[in-house]
Amino acid sequence: MDDEIAAKHVLLDFELITLIALAIGVAVYALARRMKRHRSGLEQPPGDFDGFDLILMFFPALLFLINPIAEAVFAGKEETGTPTTGPESSPALSILMNLGYFTFVGVMTYGLIEWVRHRSVSDLFGLRRLRPSKVILLSIIGGVFSLLLCGWIVGDFANRYLESLFGELDLQEPVKMLQESESPLHLLLAIVMACVAAPFVEELLFRGYMYHTLRELTHPVFSAVIIAALFAVVHGNLPALLPLWVFSLLLTIAYEATRCLWVPIGMHAFFNAANIVLMMTDTGD
């Protein structure tokens, strides 16, 4: 249990460092732009996103960013024997609650862009830019490459290294939900959450709203690295931190290359689906 608590606190520290780096980066780039305008005397034309979006994007993001904080607190209470919850909920109820959670975050993100800022999600994120057949092909190619690099090479390295430090750590919560599925219906709901809800909502928020906003205010490379770090840490699993960070960078590269958000959504869905298939066919030998 001590190792698990330590891992939770490492994730929390990583999130705090990332948020501090984000704040410093935004301030430094804002100062650099102001100095550049002062020297040139020219006003920079307004972009699609601005400082107000930097504030707004944290409303849905905080619903994910609170996870490492909550897990560190709950892990500490469990260690001291303090009750953290009421009666244990069933896997089916947990899955339904998570689906509702993702739906709420997705609607909030969409609403902030469409209804508060009066912008078109479809136009901003290139949802009509590519034909469906091309999106599917690119998603499969990118998903296979991501699975090989992140799921096996980086993932194997991260697991071996962390096991030498902490021992065996808990699995990701979505993996637990799949393993604890009590019926075909529960399994179907878990697959929908992992392969539909999570890819669409997480890409809309992280690759869409957050990356675009930070990219507009800073630099593409800085934005990609910071958003990848936040994307990885909110999944609340230390062994998955490095693989998900690399995976997020690949998703951003795919998005930059295609300018169509459906491609990272498709890659994300393929990646999760492939991992589910591998997990369900693993005999443990």
N, C-alpha and C positions, 0 to 999 in steps of 0.2 A: 504493500500500500504506500510505503514511503516513496518508492520509485515513481509510482503513478502520480502522487501529489507533486513531486519534484518536476515531472514532465509537464503537468498542468501549469505550474508556475513559470517554466521555461517558455511555454506558449504565450502566457500573459505578458512576460517581459518582452518577448519578441514583438507582440502587438503594440505595446507602448512605445518601443523604440521605433517601429515603423511609423506610427502616428506622429511622433516627434520629428522624424526625418521628413515626413510629408509637410508638416507645418513650416519647418526651416526651409525646405525646398521652395514652397510657394512664396515665402517671404523674400528669399534671395532672387528668384526669377522676377518677382514683381519689382524689386529694386533695380535689377538690371534693365528691365524694360523701361522704367521711368528714366534712368540715366541715358539710355539710348534715345528716347524721345527728346530729352533735353538737349542732347548734342546735335541731333539731326533737325530738330524743330518741326518734325512731321508727326502727325497723329496716326497711330496704328488703327486700321479699320477694324470695327467690331467683329468678333467671331460668332460662332453659333452658341458658345457657352461663355459664361462670365463668372465673376466672383459670387454672385447670388446663387448660381448653380452649385458652387463649392459648399455653400451652407445647406442648400436643399438636399443634395445627394446624401448627406449624412443622416437624414431622417430614416430612409429605408436601410441604409448601411448599418446604422446602430443596432438594428434588430439582429444583424449577424455578428457585429463586432462585440456585442454583449456576451456572446457565448463563451469565449475564453475566460472572461471575468467570472461569470456564473459558475463555470466548471471548477475553477480554482477555489472559489469560495465553498462550493458544495463538497469538494474533495476534502477540504480542511475540516468541515463539520463532520463528515463521515469518519475522519480519523479520530476526532475527539468524542465520537459517539453521539453527537447532536442529531436528532431527527431532521431530515431535510425535506421530506415530502409526506404526503398522506399515504393512503393505501396504494399499493403498486398498481400501475395501470397496465392493461393488456397490450400486447404488441399491436393489435389492430387499432386500438385507441391512439397509441403513440403515432402510428402511421397516419391516421386521419388528422391528428393534431398538426403533424408536420406538413401535410398537404395544405391544410388551412393556413399555416404559417407562411408557406411559400406563396400561396395565392394572395395573401394580404400584402406581402412585400412586393410582389409583381404588380398588383393593382396600384399600390402607392407609387412605385417607380414610374409606371406608365402615366398615372395621373399628374405627377409633378411635371413631367415633360409636356404632355398634351394639354392638360387643363390649366396648370399654373403658369407655365412658360409659353403656352400656345405655339408649340412646335410639333412637327409631324415626326413621330417615331419611325415611320416607314421611310421617309425621305432622309432623315438624319443618319440612320443606320443602314441604308442601302438594302432594305428588305425586298425591293423589286429589281435589284441590280442584276442578279444572275438567274438563269433558268433553273427550275427545280432539279433537272437532271444533272446539271453542272454542280449545284450545291451538294447533291448526294455523292457524286464522284469525289469531289474535293474533301467532303467530310470523311469518307471512308479512307482515302489516302492519308489525310492528316491524322485520323483516329488510329490507324494501324501504326504509323510512325510514332505517335504519342505513346501508344501502348508499349511498343518496343523500348523506347527511350526512358519514359517515366515509370511505367509499370514494372519493368524488369531490370533495366540497367541501373537507373538512379534509385528506384525503389529498393532493389536488393542491397545496394551500397548503404543506403540510409538505415535499413533494418539491421544490417550487420553491425554498423557503427554504433547505433543507439542501444542495441542489445548488450554491447560491451560496456556501456555506461550505466544503463538503467535496468537491464534484464528484460524480460518479456513484458510488453505494455499492452493495454487494452486495444481492441479493434475500434475502427470508426463506428459511430452510432448507426449510420445507414446499413453498414455490414451486419451489425448486431440485429437490426430489425429484419433483415432478410433471413438471417439464420434462425430467428425466433418466430418466423411466420408459421402460424398454426394451421392454415388451410390454404387451398389454391387462391381464394379471394384475397386473403391477407398478402400472399406472395405477389399477386397481381397489383395490389395497391402499392406495395413496396417498389415494384418495378416501375410503375407509373411515376412515383415520386423521384426515383433515381434517374430515369431515362427521359422523362418529359418535364416535370415540374422544376426540378433542380437545374438542368441545363438551360431552360428558357429563362427562368427568373434570375439565376446567377449571371448569365451572360448579358441580359438586359441591364442589370445593375452594374456589374463590375466592368465588363468589356464595353458596354454601351454608355451609360450615364457617367459613371465614375471615371473611366479611362478617358472619355472624350473631354470631360470637364478639366481634368488635371492636365491632359495633353495641351489643351488650349491655353492654360495658364502657365505651364512650365515647358517641358520638352518631352518628345515621344519616348525616349529611352528611360528617362527618370520616371515618367508616368507608368510605363510598362513594368518596371521593377517594383515600384511601390504598390501598384494595384495587384501584381502577382503575389507580393508578400501578404497583403491583406486577404486576398482570395484564399491563400494557403492556410493562414492562421485561423480563419473563422471556421474551418472544418474541425477544429478542436482535437487534432490527433498528431502527436509529435512525430511518429514514424512517417506519416504522410506529408509532413510539412515541406521537405525538400522536393519530393516528386511532384506535389501539387504546385509548388512555386515554378518549377520548370515547365509543367503542363500549362500553367497560366501564361507563361511567356510565349509558348508555342501557339496558344489560342490568339494572343495579341498579334503575333507575327502573321498568322493566317488572316486575321481581320484586316490588318494593314495592307496585306497583299491583295485582298479581294474587295475590300470596302463593303462587304456584305455580312451582316451580323448572323445570318443563317448558317454561315460556314462554321464559326466557332460553336454555335449552338449544336450543329450536327456533329462536329468532332467531339464535343462534350458528351452528347448522348451516346455516340458510338463507344467512346472510352468507358463510360459507366456500364453500358450494356455488355461489352466484352468482358469486363471485370466480373460482372454478375455471372455470365456463362462460365468463366474459368472457375469462379468460386463454387458454383453448383455442380460442376463436373469434377472437382478436385476430390479424389478418393482418400487423400491424406497419407498415401503411401510414400 
